[in-house]
Amino acid sequence: MGVEFTPLRTLSGALRASPEASPALVLNADYRPLSYFPLSLWHWQAALKAIFLDKVNIVSEYETEVHSPSISMRLPSVIALKDYVKQPEYPAFTRFNLFLRDKFNCVYCGSGHDLTFDHVIPRSQGGRTNWTNISAACAPCNLRKGGRTPKEATMHPTRWPHQPTHHELNANGRLFPPNYLHESWRDYLYWDTELENN
């Protein structure tokens, strides 16, 4: 038996901003986002549940309120976990993380379109499917390179494959901000970037 929260109406009866448009930015206990790309966001209901279970601190709130028969509260826009979640040093080897490591660009021509992945040392020549042998490549470059090494194909990657750290992927993720950033999130997303020299 859970509490049902519904959005409040203004005095004129107009519906206020929808809770569905009010995700909460989730920070670790050190006040850094759990991840930058994808940005660590929780649905408003998950955020409220964590608040009532005393697992998070409210850092900032929206103007949007929700209410039940016994309680009204503003929705959190930024929450911080009370217990620190240690991030593994190295991320999982996935297609998405591979593309993020290579900044969503082909390592041969720089194109960001029609990406696939390339075995730098072809499997036919003993190449393995791992961080240190796979790079992002556009389909035309991958087809042109075929089952050859970069040297054999005279196609030299702009950067060689390597196993990234979570820190590197988070840094790359900051290069691709989401379409929507609430003003209350900005201080927590970019506080550790270098300040401009003005």
N, C-alpha and C positions, 0 to 999 in steps of 0.2 A: 504494500500500500504506500505509494509515493505521493508527494505533494505535487499537484499540478500548478505550474506557474503560467500565467497568461499576461500578455502585455497590457499596460495601463492605457487608458484613453485620456486625452487632454480634456479641459473643462468644456470645450466646444464639442466634444465627442469624437474628434478626429483621432485616428489610431496613431500612436507614437511609433518611432523607429522599431522595426521588427527585431525581436531577439535573434531571429535567424541570420540577420545581418550584423550580429554582434559577437564574433568569436573572441576568445581571450588569448592573448599572447602568453605562452607558457615559458617562464624562466626557470633555470636551475636554481639551487639555493645560493649560488654565487652571483645571481642576477644577470646571467648571460642566457640567451635563448638556448633551448635544448638542441635546436638545429636551425640553420638559416635557409636551407633549401632542401626539401620543402620547409617552409617556415613552421615552427612548432606552434600550432593553433589548436585550441580545443573548442568544441561546440559549447554554447552557453550553458546547456544542461549539464554537460560533463564538468564544467568549471564550477557550477553551483554545488554539484554533488561533492566535489573535492573540498569546497569550502566547508560544507556541513560535516564532512568527515574529518575536518581539521588537518588536511594534508597540504594545504597551500595558504599563503598570505595574500591578501588583496593589496596590490600595489597601486592600481589606478582603476577608475570606474567610468563607464559610459553614463550619459544622461538617461538612457533607457532604463525604465523600471519594470519589474515583474511583480506579481502579487499572487498570494494564495488567500484563502479565507482568514489566515492568522498572521501573515507577514507580508511586508512589502520591502523590496530591496532593489538597489541599482545593480545592473549587470557589471561584472568585472571586465575591464578591457586588458588589464595586465595582472597576471598572478605569478607568484614565485613558490616553487616547491619548498617545503620545510626541510626535507631531507635531500641531501646532495645525491644526484644520480651520476655515478662515474661513467664516463663515455669510454668505450673501448678505444685503444690507440689507433687501430686500423679498421676502416669501414668494410662492410661486406662487399664482395666482388659481384657487382650487379651491372647490368647494362646502363641503368640510370647513373650510378656512381662513376662508371667509366666515362660516360659522356660529360658528367660534371667535372671530373678530373681534367679532361681535355677541353673544357669550357665550351662544349657543344659546337666544336669546330673540327673539321677534317685536319689531321696532322700533316697532310701532304699539300693541300691547296688552300686551306683556311675556310672553305665553304661551310656554312651551317645548315645546308639543305640535304635531305635524303641520306641522313647518317646511318651507318651500319658500323660493324667493327671489323678490324683487320688483324690477322695474325702476322706480326712483323716478320717473324721466322715462320714460314708456312708449315702447317701440320704435316705436309708431305715430306718436309725436311727435318722433322722432329720437333717442331715448335709446339709449345704447350699453350693451353687456354688458361692464362693467369694474368695477374696485374702487369708483370714485367714483359709480356709478349703480345698484349692486345692493345690496340689504339683505335680511337674513333677515326673513321674514314668515310667520305661520301661514297655513294655507290659507284659513280664514274671512276674515281681514283682506285677504289677497291677492285673493280673490274679490270682496269688498266694494269694494276700491279699483278693481279692474278696469283699464281702459285710461286712467285719469285720473291727473293729477298729485296729490300730497298736498293741495295747495291746493284743487283742483277737487273732491276727495273729502272735504274737511275732515277729513283724517286726517293728523296731523302726527307724524312719527317722533320718537322720544325722542333719537335721535342720527342724524346724517347720515352717509351712506357716505363712506369715505375709504380710501386705500391704507395698510394697517397695516405696521409694521416687524416683523421677527422678534422683537425685544424685546417689542413689544406682545402678540404672539400667545403668547410664552412666559409673560408675566405673566398673561394670561387663562387659559392652560393650568393654572397653579397653582391656579386656583379650582375645578378639576375633578380632584382627586387620584384616582389609580387605586384599585381596590378593595383591592389588596394593596401594602403598603410594608414592605420589610424594614427592621429597625431600623438596619442599617448604612448605609442610603441617606439617612436623614433629614438628617444634617449637610450633605449635598451638594445636597439639593433645596431647602432653605429657608434656607441660610446668608446669603443676601443680602436677606432680608425684614426689615422694620423690627421692632426688638425692642419687646416690650411695656413699658409704663411701670408697673411694679409696685413 
